[in-house]
Amino acid sequence: MSKEGRSYTTEDRQEAMGLYLRGHTSADIARKMNKRYDYKITGETITRWATKGGWDEHRNQVEIDLIEH
């Protein structure tokens, strides 16, 4: 099912965030989700979610936690 022109779910955003926190690029996340779900999501959409959600701050904290432990 194509998601073009529709809203993505909270679960979609959470999956994207999980991949982002593991170091995947926005373009890579979009490709993975498009293939898995037959979406038409763009890397720009993932980047927008990351910016609005402060994902870089979360990723930085994960990196710090890994270094400290």
BELSUL-V818962 format. One record per backbone hydrogen bond with DSSP energy under -0.5 kcal/mol. CO is the residue of the C=O (numbers start at 1). NH is the residue of the N-H. Records with the same first field share a line. If there is no record, write none. Layout:
CO = NH ; NH
This chain:
3 = 6
9 = 13
10 = 14
11 = 15
12 = 16
13 = 17
14 = 18
15 = 19
16 = 20
17 = 21
18 = 22
19 = 24
20 = 23
25 = 29
26 = 30
27 = 31
28 = 32
29 = 33
30 = 34
31 = 35
32 = 36
33 = 37 ; 39
34 = 38
42 = 46
43 = 47
44 = 48
45 = 49
46 = 50
47 = 51
48 = 52
49 = 53
50 = 54 ; 55
51 = 54
54 = 57 ; 58
55 = 59
56 = 60
57 = 61
58 = 62
59 = 63
60 = 64
61 = 65
62 = 66
63 = 67
64 = 68
65 = 69
